[in-house]
Amino acid sequence: MPERFRVDRDTIRNEGVDVCVLHLTGSLDASATDGLEQAFAEGRDAGSVYFVLDFAGVEYISSAGLRLLLKFRKLTLDAGGRIMVARLHRSIREDVFDALGFSQLIDLYATVDEAAKSVS
């Protein structure tokens, strides 16, 4: 049975800028979008406009998950920030992000620290 989706949120401070990190675990499908959307909203309410989504624990993303990433991208860009994805599994990168063009819309990083340091 697949692991139940979970989001853990923390903040990295980089050169005076707070970067909200959302550590994701489980399948990012329609049943998971409410939890991720709530964690994202909590980060925004705390004043973050820069977000790193840590995909190390994600084995699957559905079209509902992809739609949510596009929504987050628009919201962060509109607020003067951006969304970044870190530690994406190679199969998801190649079969989903690269194949559908998401790699050109969302910045991808090997590590969470690398993504957070890109904000300066």
Backbone as numpy.savetxt, mean C-alpha at the origin, in Angstrom:
# Nx Ny Nz CAx CAy CAz Cx Cy Cz
-6.37 -23.41 4.34 -7.22 -22.23 4.34 -6.33 -20.98 4.34
-6.62 -20.00 3.47 -5.82 -18.78 3.41 -5.88 -18.02 4.73
-4.79 -17.31 5.00 -4.73 -16.52 6.22 -5.72 -15.36 6.14
-6.38 -15.10 7.25 -7.34 -13.99 7.32 -6.59 -12.67 7.12
-7.18 -11.77 6.37 -6.53 -10.49 6.08 -6.39 -9.66 7.34
-5.23 -9.02 7.46 -4.94 -8.17 8.61 -4.11 -6.98 8.15
-4.33 -5.83 8.80 -3.54 -4.63 8.54 -2.99 -4.13 9.86
-1.68 -3.91 9.90 -1.04 -3.28 11.05 -0.46 -1.96 10.57
-0.71 -0.90 11.33 -0.29 0.44 10.91 0.78 0.97 11.83
1.81 1.58 11.24 2.78 2.33 12.02 3.26 3.52 11.20
4.14 4.32 11.80 4.61 5.53 11.15 6.12 5.58 11.19
6.71 5.97 10.07 8.15 6.20 9.98 8.33 7.69 9.74
9.19 8.31 10.53 9.48 9.74 10.34 10.74 9.85 9.51
10.65 10.54 8.38 11.78 10.72 7.48 11.96 12.20 7.19
13.05 12.76 7.70 13.37 14.17 7.48 12.18 15.08 7.78
11.53 14.83 8.91 10.41 15.66 9.34 9.08 15.34 8.71
9.03 14.32 7.87 7.79 13.94 7.20 7.34 12.58 7.74
6.08 12.50 8.14 5.54 11.23 8.60 5.05 10.40 7.42
5.52 9.16 7.37 5.11 8.22 6.34 4.33 7.11 7.03
3.08 6.94 6.66 2.24 5.90 7.24 2.54 4.58 6.53
2.85 3.56 7.32 3.14 2.24 6.77 2.02 1.30 7.15
1.44 0.67 6.14 0.39 -0.32 6.36 0.96 -1.69 5.99
1.16 -2.52 7.02 1.69 -3.87 6.82 0.50 -4.80 6.58
0.45 -5.41 5.40 -0.69 -6.23 4.99 -0.34 -7.70 5.08
-1.31 -8.49 5.55 -1.14 -9.93 5.63 -2.43 -10.59 5.17
-2.30 -11.59 4.30 -3.46 -12.34 3.81 -3.80 -11.95 2.38
-4.97 -12.36 1.93 -5.43 -12.07 0.58 -6.13 -10.72 0.54
-5.71 -9.89 -0.39 -6.33 -8.57 -0.56 -7.44 -8.71 -1.60
-8.61 -9.11 -1.11 -9.76 -9.31 -1.99 -10.93 -8.48 -1.46
-12.11 -8.68 -2.01 -13.28 -7.87 -1.65 -13.57 -7.92 -0.15
-13.32 -9.06 0.49 -13.62 -9.17 1.92 -12.62 -8.39 2.77
-11.49 -8.00 2.20 -10.45 -7.30 2.94 -10.47 -5.79 2.75
-11.21 -5.31 1.78 -11.10 -3.89 1.43 -11.59 -2.96 2.53
-12.61 -3.35 3.28 -13.10 -2.48 4.36 -12.03 -2.25 5.41
-11.34 -3.32 5.80 -10.29 -3.18 6.81 -9.14 -2.32 6.34
-8.74 -2.49 5.08 -7.65 -1.69 4.53 -8.08 -0.23 4.37
-9.30 -0.04 3.93 -9.79 1.33 3.77 -9.86 2.05 5.12
-10.25 1.34 6.18 -10.30 1.94 7.51 -8.90 2.31 7.99
-7.92 1.43 7.79 -6.54 1.73 8.21 -5.99 2.92 7.44
-6.30 3.00 6.15 -5.87 4.12 5.33 -6.49 5.42 5.85
-7.79 5.38 6.15 -8.50 6.57 6.66 -7.91 7.02 8.00
-7.56 6.07 8.85 -6.95 6.41 10.14 -5.60 7.10 9.92
-4.83 6.63 8.95 -3.56 7.28 8.62 -3.77 8.69 8.10
-4.75 8.86 7.25 -5.06 10.20 6.73 -5.54 11.11 7.85
-6.39 10.58 8.73 -6.89 11.38 9.86 -5.75 11.81 10.79
-4.69 11.02 10.82 -3.51 11.35 11.64 -2.60 12.35 10.93
-2.96 12.72 9.70 -2.22 13.74 8.97 -1.27 13.23 7.90
-1.24 11.93 7.67 -0.34 11.38 6.65 -0.87 11.61 5.24
0.03 11.96 4.35 -0.29 12.02 2.92 0.62 11.08 2.13
1.60 10.50 2.82 2.50 9.52 2.23 2.24 8.16 2.87
2.03 7.17 2.03 1.72 5.82 2.51 2.60 4.78 1.83
3.08 3.85 2.63 3.78 2.67 2.11 2.90 1.48 2.45
2.54 0.72 1.44 1.82 -0.53 1.65 2.83 -1.66 1.58
3.03 -2.34 2.71 3.99 -3.43 2.81 3.27 -4.72 2.41
3.58 -5.22 1.23 2.92 -6.39 0.66 3.63 -7.71 0.98
4.59 -7.71 1.90 5.35 -8.93 2.18 4.44 -10.11 2.55
3.34 -9.86 3.23 2.44 -10.93 3.66 1.27 -11.17 2.73
1.26 -10.55 1.56 0.14 -10.69 0.63 0.50 -11.69 -0.47
-0.33 -12.72 -0.59 -0.11 -13.75 -1.61 -1.05 -13.60 -2.80
-2.09 -12.77 -2.65 -3.10 -12.64 -3.70 -3.73 -11.26 -3.61
-4.00 -10.67 -4.77 -4.76 -9.42 -4.84 -5.80 -9.56 -5.94
-7.04 -9.21 -5.62 -8.14 -9.30 -6.58 -8.37 -7.95 -7.25
-9.33 -7.92 -8.16 -9.66 -6.66 -8.83 -10.19 -5.64 -7.82
-10.88 -6.10 -6.78 -11.36 -5.18 -5.74 -10.18 -4.54 -5.01
-9.15 -5.30 -4.74 -7.95 -4.76 -4.11 -7.24 -3.77 -5.01
-7.18 -4.08 -6.29 -6.55 -3.17 -7.25 -7.31 -1.86 -7.37
-8.64 -1.94 -7.39 -9.47 -0.72 -7.43 -9.19 0.15 -6.21
-9.04 -0.48 -5.05 -8.77 0.28 -3.83 -7.40 0.96 -3.92
-6.41 0.31 -4.49 -5.10 0.95 -4.67 -5.21 2.17 -5.56
-6.01 2.09 -6.61 -6.21 3.25 -7.49 -6.90 4.39 -6.74
-7.86 4.04 -5.89 -8.54 5.06 -5.08 -7.54 5.73 -4.14
-6.70 4.91 -3.46 -5.69 5.47 -2.56 -4.72 6.36 -3.33
-4.34 5.94 -4.53 -3.43 6.74 -5.35 -4.02 8.12 -5.62
-5.28 8.15 -6.02 -5.94 9.43 -6.31 -6.03 10.30 -5.07
-6.43 9.71 -3.96 -6.57 10.48 -2.72 -5.23 11.06 -2.26
-4.16 10.27 -2.35 -2.86 10.77 -1.90 -2.33 11.83 -2.86
-2.49 11.63 -4.15 -2.04 12.64 -5.12 -2.80 13.94 -4.93
-4.11 13.84 -4.73 -4.93 15.04 -4.51 -4.50 15.81 -3.26
-3.94 15.09 -2.28 -3.50 15.72 -1.03 -2.04 16.15 -1.08
-1.39 15.97 -2.24 0.00 16.35 -2.37 0.98 15.29 -1.92
0.51 14.07 -1.73 1.36 12.96 -1.30 1.45 11.89 -2.37
1.70 10.68 -1.92 1.71 9.55 -2.85 1.65 8.25 -2.08
1.36 7.22 -2.83 1.29 5.87 -2.29 2.42 5.06 -2.91
3.03 4.20 -2.10 4.13 3.35 -2.55 3.86 1.93 -2.09
4.35 0.97 -2.84 4.22 -0.43 -2.48 5.61 -1.00 -2.27
5.78 -1.73 -1.16 7.07 -2.33 -0.85 6.92 -3.84 -0.66
8.00 -4.55 -0.93 8.12 -5.99 -0.69 7.04 -6.81 -1.39
6.74 -6.43 -2.62 5.74 -7.12 -3.43 6.32 -8.44 -3.92
5.59 -9.53 -3.76 6.04 -10.82 -4.26 6.22 -10.77 -5.77
7.25 -11.42 -6.25 7.57 -11.38 -7.67 6.41 -11.82 -8.55
5.71 -12.86 -8.16 4.60 -13.36 -8.98 3.49 -12.32 -9.09
3.19 -11.61 -7.99 2.15 -10.57 -8.04 2.65 -9.40 -8.89
3.91 -9.07 -8.75 4.45 -7.98 -9.56 4.35 -8.30 -11.05
4.84 -9.47 -11.44 4.87 -9.83 -12.86 3.48 -10.11 -13.41
2.69 -10.91 -12.70 1.40 -11.37 -13.22 0.28 -10.35 -13.09
0.43 -9.41 -12.16 -0.64 -8.44 -11.94 -0.15 -7.01 -12.21
0.80 -6.53 -11.40 1.22 -5.13 -11.50 1.83 -4.82 -12.86
2.77 -5.63 -13.32 3.39 -5.37 -14.62 2.40 -5.61 -15.77
1.67 -6.71 -15.69 0.74 -7.07 -16.78 -0.37 -6.04 -16.96
-0.82 -5.44 -15.86 -1.94 -4.49 -15.93 -1.51 -3.03 -15.92
-0.22 -2.77 -15.85 0.28 -1.41 -15.89 0.34 -0.69 -14.54
0.05 -1.38 -13.45 0.12 -0.75 -12.14 1.54 -0.36 -11.75
2.53 -1.07 -12.30 3.94 -0.75 -12.01 4.30 0.64 -12.52
3.56 1.16 -13.47 3.83 2.49 -13.99 3.02 3.56 -13.27
2.04 3.14 -12.47 1.19 4.08 -11.74 1.59 4.24 -10.28
2.13 3.17 -9.70 2.46 3.15 -8.28 3.93 2.81 -8.14
4.66 3.61 -7.35 6.08 3.35 -7.14 6.27 2.08 -6.33
7.15 1.20 -6.80 7.43 -0.07 -6.15 8.84 -0.06 -5.58
9.00 -0.59 -4.37 10.29 -0.60 -3.68 10.57 -1.99 -3.10
11.85 -2.29 -2.98 12.26 -3.59 -2.43 12.01 -3.67 -0.93
12.13 -2.53 -0.22 11.95 -2.53 1.24 11.07 -1.36 1.67
10.52 -1.48 2.86 9.72 -0.40 3.44 10.61 0.82 3.69
11.81 0.60 4.23 12.72 1.72 4.50 13.09 2.48 3.25
13.35 1.74 2.16 13.68 2.38 0.88 12.53 3.26 0.41
11.32 2.76 0.54 10.15 3.54 0.14 10.01 4.79 1.00
10.14 4.63 2.31 9.99 5.78 3.22 11.07 6.81 2.98
12.28 6.37 2.68 13.39 7.32 2.43 13.22 8.07 1.12
12.39 7.55 0.21 12.19 8.24 -1.06 11.36 9.52 -0.90
10.75 9.68 0.26 9.94 10.86 0.56 10.83 11.89 1.23
11.21 12.89 0.48 12.03 13.97 1.07 12.02 15.18 0.17
